Amino acid sequence: MNTLTTFAQQGDVRGELNTLLSDYALPIVIAILVLSVVTGLITNMDKIIDKNGDGSRKEGIINVIWYLAYAILFCLVVAGVITLLNSKFTLQI
């Protein structure tokens, strides 16, 4: 209990949360988007370059777009949860 009281007296918890989000949220979101595109490209490379000559380039590109769409949706859900938690967050001792 003493640790919680000391933590609450040192500063505003909401300010600490906002600092944490502003310092780490944007790089994490960018990393998720880049990794999803790279994963999509690697897994669909044979279709994108049309390795077998069966006209699968469009399908490969659409698959990469789906990877990116799911990554954006994930980031939006996480941002929504963070916003909801930030609006409801109160510290009472």
N, C-alpha and C positions, 0 to 999 in steps of 0.2 A: 504494500500500500504506500509506503514511503517513496518508492521509486516512481510510482504514478503521480504522486503529488509533486515531486521534484520536477518531473517531465512537464507537468501542466504549468508549473510556475516559470519555467525557463522561456516559454514563448507560446505563440499562438499555434495550435495544432493545425488549423486550417491553412495558415501561412506556410507551415512546413510541408503540408500535403501539396499545396500549389507549387511550391518550389521543386519538390520531387517530380511532379508531373511535367513542369515546364523544362526541367533539365533532362529528363529521360524519356518522356512520352514521344516526342517528335522523332528522335533517332530510332526508337523501337518500332514505330509505325513505318518509317522509311525502310528499315531492315526487313520487316515482314513483307512489305510490298516488293522489294527487290528480290528477296528469297523466293517469293511465290512465282514471280516472272521467270527467274532462273530455273526453278523446278519445273515449271510448265514447258520451258524451252528444251530442257534436257530430256524430259519424258516424251515429248512429241517431236523430237528432232527428225526422226525417220519420216514422219508424216509431212513435216514442213518442207524438207528437201525433196519430198516425193521419191523416196529411195526405190520403190518398186515400180514406179511409173504408172500408178493406177489413179492418179488425180486426187491424192489425199491432202494436198497442200492447204486447201480451204478448211478441211476438218482439223488439221493440226493447229492452224492459227485460231480457230474458234475455241479449241481446247485451252490454248494459252489465255485467251480472253476470259474463259470461265475461271481459270486459276486466279487471275487478277480480280475478277468480280467477287469471288469468295473471300479473297484477302481484304478487299475494301469493305465488304459486309462485316467481316470479323472485326476490323478496326472501328467501324461505326458502332457495333454492339458494345465493344469495350469502352469506347468514348461515352456512350449513353449510360453505361453502368457507372462509370467514374463520375459523370455529371450528377446522376441520381444519388450516389453516395455522398458527393460533396454537398449537395443541397440538403440532405437529411442529416449530415454529420454534426453532432453537438457533443461536447464533453461536459459531463456533470460529475462533480466529485462531492 
